Amino acid sequence: MVTGSYDYTVRLYDFHGMKSDMRSFRDLEPSDGHPVLSVSWSPSGDAFLVVTGAAQAKIYDRDGRSLGEFVRGDMYIRDARNTKGHISGLTGGWWHPTDRYTAITSSEDGTVRIWDTHNILQKTVIKPTLARPARTAVTAVSYNTTGSMIGAGLADGTVQVWSVGGKFGVSAAVGQVLPPKPQMVEKQGWTYVSKPNQLIRDAHESGTEITSLCFSSDNHTLLSRGTDGTLKVWDLRRFQTPVHVHSNLPAAYAQARAIFSPDESLILTGTSGARDDNMEGGSSEGAVVFFSRAKNELIRKVGMPGNVTALAWHHRLNQIFVGLGNRKIGETHALYDLTRSERGVVAAASRRPRPPNPLDYTPPVIIKTPHALPMFREDPAKKRKAEREAMKARRPDPGMVAGRGKQGRLGATGGTLLTQHLLKQRGGLMAPEQEMDPREALLRHADKAKDEFSAWTAAYRATQPKPVYDQDVGEDEAEE
């Protein structure tokens, strides 16, 4: 099993090699600083596709070795059909359910792209039909069970469906002749056009993300899940109004999924808890919700310790794997029958972990930013209060008691404050309104300056000009 998370890592688990501690045998970080949004296995199970928040998806083999990375497009080319890859962050992607050499991705650049996973090249660019000329992100994309249909959900609440063209089983490898066996398996003659076969506007509330789409095996029913808190069931033969709307299903993350059970009698989706800042993790518990497809009614709800996003019901193991988490933790839980389940996670749960060995080496945890740890974080309320007090400290004290100085002035009442008394009597300072003439205030220090600085200025006295001051002129001289 392979899992991806918002902590940028992909973890690989082997049920036959695990013990009850449920540790992964390999951890990967496909793209530095970008969360993992989607992982999917190839139909042959020898490789898996990893879609992150970056513009390039990657392919790994089942041992975690990198097999290739999709090409990034040129952001300066205006027409997205002419770029070799996505130019903005990805939002989702899946491997073709039957074709080993085909995968699909969606992006915030408003396109859906089909890739040749054998040559790691782009094959087709699909641009959804928009109501107005503006770039609209494609938030969800999905194949049907045979790969003959593609569904996409847009950020404006639109759902669009394309049908495949061409012949099944025909190889369309250009410039490279493959061995006979891959030629029989490869189905790269499939073609798609940008005009959708079916389109419904305002399928979900505009401005909210459509988180997932899921087709039934008979290609008659489509499930759409959105962050507007609804799960809608559509009939593709009458694609105008939903058959049923399940509401009050909050979704805090853009990866909340809705799936069918293996026999397609049940519909499953995950919910998120209401946000609560007082709780550890920031939100209360979510749940896995089961609906009857025939009666469109709630059958069961299984509580989970976090927001439920990813769901997978394995048809052979008959176990439900649930991806959940919040701002602090991320976990994968397995739901299984106590009497019928014998393989999968049950095989690992019965084995005891190896006892610790004194020769085991665990590398020390290196904390690069210690002040980012929870113990060093400041309480937001205390931080805001300290900021307000700091702002007050920058302002002049206007005075709160009569008789104190205001705005830097000394008290005018002859006051009782010791500081003001010392400033008046010993410091020689006076209030601005009590200050004498500015010229007299400067000349009263002249004698002191003459005595102290005469040793340094005596050499310049002989060359200094005689000062000429303005003198009163008598009336007779003024007339002359």
C-alpha positions in Angstrom: 0.0 0.0 0.0 1.2 3.5 -0.8 0.0 6.6 1.0 0.6 10.4 0.5 0.2 13.2 2.9 0.4 17.0 3.4 3.7 16.5 5.2 5.3 16.1 1.7 6.1 12.4 2.2 5.0 9.2 0.4 5.1 6.0 2.5 5.2 2.4 1.2 3.8 -0.5 3.4 4.3 -4.2 2.9 1.7 -6.2 4.8 3.7 -9.4 4.6 6.9 -7.7 6.0 5.2 -5.5 8.6 4.8 -6.2 12.3 2.1 -4.9 14.6 4.0 -1.5 14.9 2.8 -0.9 11.3 5.9 0.9 10.1 6.5 1.7 6.4 9.6 0.1 4.7 10.3 3.2 2.7 9.6 6.9 2.9 9.9 9.3 -0.1 9.7 13.1 -0.6 8.8 13.6 -4.2 8.9 17.4 -4.3 10.4 19.6 -1.6 7.9 21.8 0.0 4.8 20.5 -1.9 2.1 18.4 -0.3 1.2 15.0 -1.9 -2.4 15.3 -3.3 -2.9 12.0 -5.0 -1.2 8.6 -5.4 -2.5 5.8 -7.7 -1.1 2.4 -8.9 -0.7 1.3 -12.5 -3.1 -1.4 -13.6 -0.2 -3.9 -13.6 0.8 -2.9 -10.0 4.5 -2.4 -10.8 4.6 1.4 -10.6 2.6 4.2 -9.0 1.9 7.9 -9.9 2.5 10.7 -7.4 0.8 14.0 -7.8 2.0 16.9 -5.6 1.3 20.6 -5.4 4.1 21.2 -7.9 3.5 21.4 -11.7 5.2 18.1 -12.3 4.0 14.6 -11.4 6.4 11.7 -10.8 6.4 8.0 -11.4 8.0 5.4 -9.0 8.3 1.7 -9.1 7.0 -0.5 -6.3 10.4 -0.3 -4.5 10.4 3.5 -4.4 12.9 4.1 -7.2 12.1 7.1 -9.5 11.2 6.2 -13.1 10.6 9.6 -14.5 9.1 13.1 -14.0 6.6 14.8 -16.3 7.6 17.8 -18.3 6.9 21.3 -17.1 5.3 23.7 -19.6 6.5 27.2 -20.6 4.5 29.8 -18.7 5.2 32.4 -21.3 3.2 30.6 -24.0 -0.3 32.1 -24.0 -2.2 29.1 -25.4 -2.1 26.2 -22.9 -2.6 23.7 -25.8 0.9 24.5 -27.1 2.8 23.9 -23.9 4.6 20.6 -23.2 3.2 20.3 -19.7 1.4 22.0 -16.9 2.5 25.5 -15.9 0.8 25.8 -12.5 0.4 23.5 -9.5 -1.4 20.2 -9.9 -4.7 19.4 -8.2 -5.1 15.7 -9.0 -4.2 12.8 -11.2 -4.8 9.1 -11.8 -3.3 6.2 -13.7 -5.5 4.7 -16.5 -7.5 1.8 -15.0 -6.6 -0.6 -17.9 -3.8 1.0 -19.9 -0.3 0.6 -18.4 1.0 3.4 -20.6 -1.5 6.2 -19.9 -2.1 8.6 -17.0 -4.1 11.8 -16.5 -3.5 15.0 -14.5 -5.4 18.2 -13.7 -4.0 21.5 -12.7 -4.7 25.1 -11.6 -3.8 26.2 -15.1 -7.3 25.1 -16.2 -6.3 22.1 -18.3 -6.5 18.3 -18.2 -3.5 16.5 -19.7 -3.1 12.9 -20.8 0.4 11.5 -20.6 2.4 8.7 -22.1 3.9 7.0 -19.1 6.2 4.8 -21.3 8.0 7.7 -22.9 7.1 10.3 -20.2 5.6 12.6 -22.7 2.4 14.6 -23.1 -0.1 13.1 -25.5 -3.3 15.2 -25.3 -4.4 18.6 -23.8 -8.0 19.0 -22.9 -9.3 22.5 -22.1 -12.8 22.5 -20.5 -15.5 24.7 -21.9 -15.9 27.8 -19.8 -18.9 30.1 -19.3 -16.6 33.2 -19.5 -13.1 33.7 -20.8 -11.0 33.4 -17.6 -8.6 30.8 -16.3 -10.5 28.4 -14.1 -8.7 25.7 -12.1 -9.7 22.1 -12.6 -10.0 20.8 -9.0 -10.9 17.1 -9.6 -10.4 14.6 -12.4 -11.3 10.9 -12.8 -11.5 8.0 -15.2 -14.4 5.6 -15.3 -13.8 1.9 -14.6 -12.8 1.1 -18.2 -11.0 4.4 -19.0 -13.5 5.2 -21.8 -14.8 8.4 -20.0 -13.1 11.3 -18.2 -14.8 13.5 -15.7 -13.6 16.9 -14.5 -14.8 19.3 -11.8 -14.0 23.0 -12.0 -13.6 25.7 -9.4 -16.7 27.4 -10.7 -18.9 24.4 -9.8 -19.0 22.9 -13.3 -18.8 19.2 -14.0 -17.8 18.1 -17.5 -17.6 14.6 -19.0 -15.6 13.5 -22.1 -16.0 10.2 -23.9 -13.1 8.4 -25.6 -12.7 8.1 -29.3 -10.7 5.6 -31.3 -10.3 1.9 -31.2 -9.5 -0.1 -28.1 -6.3 -2.1 -28.2 -4.7 -0.2 -31.1 -1.1 1.0 -30.6 -0.3 4.5 -31.7 3.4 4.7 -30.7 5.0 7.3 -33.0 8.7 7.1 -33.7 9.3 4.0 -31.6 8.4 0.4 -32.3 7.6 -1.5 -29.1 7.9 -5.2 -28.6 4.9 -7.3 -29.5 3.6 -7.8 -26.0 3.5 -4.0 -25.1 1.9 -3.4 -28.5 -1.0 -5.6 -27.6 -1.4 -4.0 -24.1 -0.9 -0.4 -25.2 -4.0 1.5 -26.1 -2.6 4.9 -27.1 -4.9 5.3 -30.0 -7.5 6.9 -27.8 -8.3 10.5 -28.6 -10.2 13.2 -26.8 -11.6 16.5 -27.9 -11.9 19.7 -25.8 -15.7 19.9 -26.3 -17.3 17.8 -23.6 -20.0 15.3 -24.4 -21.9 16.3 -21.2 -21.8 19.4 -19.2 -23.7 20.7 -16.2 -23.2 24.3 -14.9 -23.5 25.1 -11.1 -23.4 21.4 -10.2 -21.9 22.6 -6.9 -21.8 26.0 -5.3 -19.6 28.4 -7.3 -16.4 29.4 -5.6 -16.1 26.0 -3.8 -14.0 23.2 -4.9 -15.2 19.9 -6.3 -13.0 17.4 -4.4 -13.7 14.2 -6.3 -15.7 12.4 -9.0 -16.5 8.7 -9.2 -18.2 6.7 -12.0 -20.2 3.5 -11.6 -19.2 0.5 -13.6 -22.3 0.7 -15.8 -21.4 4.3 -16.7 -24.8 5.5 -15.7 -24.1 7.1 -12.3 -21.6 9.7 -11.3 -20.8 10.9 -7.8 -19.5 14.4 -7.1 -18.2 15.6 -3.8 -17.6 19.2 -2.9 -16.4 21.5 -0.2 -19.9 23.0 -0.1 -20.8 20.1 2.2 -22.8 18.1 -0.3 -22.5 14.7 -2.1 -24.6 14.6 -5.3 -25.6 11.5 -7.3 -26.0 12.2 -11.0 -27.6 10.1 -13.8 -25.4 10.5 -16.9 -28.4 9.7 -19.2 -30.3 12.7 -17.8 -27.5 15.0 -16.8 -29.6 18.1 -15.9 -30.5 17.7 -12.2 -29.0 15.4 -9.6 -30.9 12.3 -8.6 -30.2 12.9 -5.0 -28.3 15.4 -2.8 -26.7 14.3 0.5 -26.1 17.5 2.5 -24.5 18.4 5.9 -21.3 16.6 5.0 -18.5 19.2 5.8 -15.2 18.8 4.0 -12.3 20.8 5.3 -9.8 19.5 2.6 -9.8 19.5 -1.2 -9.0 15.8 -1.3 -12.3 14.5 0.4 -13.4 11.5 -1.7 -16.6 9.7 -2.5 -16.5 6.1 -3.7 -18.6 3.1 -4.4 -18.4 -0.2 -2.5 -17.0 -3.2 -4.6 -20.6 -4.4 -5.4 -21.7 -0.7 -5.8 -24.6 -1.1 -3.4 -23.2 1.5 -1.0 -21.8 5.0 -1.4 -19.0 6.1 1.0 -17.6 9.5 1.8 -15.7 11.2 4.6 -16.6 14.2 6.7 -14.6 16.7 8.7 -15.4 17.9 12.2 -16.4 21.4 13.1 -13.4 23.7 13.7 -12.6 24.1 17.4 -9.4 26.1 18.3 -9.6 24.9 21.9 -9.1 21.3 20.9 -5.8 19.6 20.1 -5.4 19.6 16.4 -7.8 22.4 15.8 -10.9 20.3 14.9 -13.2 17.7 16.3 -13.7 14.2 15.0 -14.8 13.3 11.5 -16.5 10.2 10.2 -16.9 7.7 7.4 -20.5 7.9 6.2 -22.3 5.0 4.4 -25.3 5.6 2.1 -27.6 3.1 0.4 -27.4 3.6 -3.4 -30.9 2.1 -4.0 -32.7 4.0 -1.2 -30.4 7.1 -1.0 -30.6 7.0 2.8 -28.0 7.0 5.6 -27.1 3.5 6.8 -24.1 4.0 9.1 -21.6 6.5 10.3 -18.2 5.4 11.8 -16.5 8.1 13.8 -12.8 8.8 13.2 -10.3 10.8 15.3 -9.7 13.5 12.6 -10.8 14.9 9.2 -11.5 12.0 6.8 -10.2 12.6 3.2 -8.9 9.5 1.4 -11.0 6.3 1.0 -10.2 3.0 -0.6 -12.3 -0.2 -0.4 -10.1 -3.1 -1.6 -12.3 -5.6 -3.5 -10.2 -8.7 -2.7 -9.2 -8.0 0.9 -12.6 -6.5 1.7 -11.0 -3.9 3.9 -11.6 -0.2 3.9 -8.6 2.1 4.2 -9.2 5.6 5.6 -6.8 8.5 5.4 -7.5 11.1 8.1 -5.7 13.8 10.0 -5.7 17.4 11.0 -3.1 20.2 11.5 -0.9 18.0 13.8 -1.3 14.4 12.8 -1.9 12.2 9.7 -2.9 8.5 10.0 -4.2 5.7 7.9 -6.9 3.5 9.5 -8.1 0.1 8.3 -11.7 -1.1 8.8 -12.1 -4.9 8.6 -14.4 -7.7 9.5 -13.3 -9.6 12.6 -14.4 -13.0 11.2 -14.0 -12.7 7.5 -10.8 -10.7 7.1 -7.7 -12.9 7.1 -5.2 -11.0 4.9 -4.0 -7.5 4.4 -3.6 -5.4 7.5 -4.8 -8.3 9.7 -1.7 -10.4 8.7 0.6 -7.7 10.1 -1.5 -6.9 13.2 -0.9 -10.4 14.7 3.0 -10.2 14.5 4.9 -8.8 17.5 7.5 -6.2 16.7 11.1 -7.1 17.1 12.5 -6.3 20.6 14.9 -3.4 20.7 18.6 -4.3 20.4 21.3 -2.3 22.2 23.2 -2.1 18.9 20.4 -0.4 17.2 21.2 3.1 16.1 18.6 5.8 15.9 19.8 9.1 14.4 19.2 12.1 16.7 16.4 14.5 15.9 17.9 17.7 14.7 15.7 20.7 15.5 16.6 23.5 13.2 14.1 26.0 14.4 13.5 25.4 18.2 11.4 28.4 18.7 8.8 27.0 16.3 8.1 24.1 18.7 4.7 24.3 20.5 6.4 24.9 23.9 7.9 28.2 22.6 4.8 29.5 20.9 3.2 32.5 22.4 -0.5 32.6 23.3 -2.1 34.7 20.5 -4.2 36.7 23.1 -1.1 37.5 25.2 0.8 38.5 22.1 -1.9 40.9 21.0 -2.1 42.4 24.5 1.7 42.9 24.5 1.6 44.6 21.1 -1.1 47.0 22.4 1.0 47.8 25.4 4.0 48.4 23.3 2.0 50.8 21.1 1.0 52.8 24.2 4.6 52.9 25.4 5.6 54.8 22.2 3.2 57.6 22.9 4.0 60.6 25.2 2.3 60.2 28.6 -0.6 62.7 28.7 -0.7 62.5 32.5 -3.5 60.9 34.5 -3.3 62.9 37.8 -3.7 66.7 38.1 -0.5 68.4 38.7 1.7 66.0 36.7 3.6 67.2 33.6 1.8 66.7 30.3 3.4 66.0 26.9 7.0 66.4 28.2 6.3 69.5 30.3 7.0 69.9 33.9 4.2 70.1 36.4 2.8 73.6 36.8 1.5 73.3 40.4 4.8 73.3 42.2 4.1 69.6 42.6 4.9 67.0 45.0 6.7 64.6 42.7 10.4 64.2 43.7 11.5 64.1 40.1 10.0 67.4 39.2 11.4 69.0 42.4 15.0 67.9 41.5 14.7 69.0 37.9 13.5 72.4 39.0 15.9 73.0 41.9 19.1 71.2 40.9 18.8 70.4 37.2 18.1 74.0 36.3 15.4 73.0 33.8 12.4 75.1 33.2 9.1 74.6 31.5 8.9 76.1 28.0 6.5 78.8 29.0 8.9 79.8 31.8 12.0 80.0 29.6 13.8 83.4 29.2 14.7 85.1 26.0 16.6 82.7 23.7 19.6 85.1 23.3 20.0 85.5 27.1 19.7 81.8 27.6 22.7 81.3 25.2 24.8 84.2 26.6 24.6 83.0 30.2 27.0 80.2 29.2 29.4 82.5 27.4 31.7 83.2 30.4 31.9 79.5 31.2 32.8 78.7 27.6 35.5 81.4 27.5 37.3 80.0 30.5 37.1 76.3 29.6 37.9 76.6 25.8 40.4 79.5 25.9 43.4 77.1 25.9 42.1 75.7 22.6 41.1 78.9 20.9 44.0 81.3 21.9 45.9 80.6 18.7 43.1 81.9 16.5 42.4 85.2 18.4 45.1 87.1 16.4 43.6 86.3 13.1 40.0 86.7 13.9 38.2 89.8 12.5 36.9 92.4 14.9 33.2 91.8 15.4 31.0 94.6 14.1 27.6 94.8 15.9 24.6 96.8 14.8 24.7 100.2 16.5 22.0 102.8 17.0 22.4 105.6 14.5 21.4 109.1 15.5 18.8 111.2 13.7 21.5 113.6 12.2 23.6 110.8 10.8 20.6 109.1 9.4 19.6 112.2 7.5 23.1 112.6 6.0 
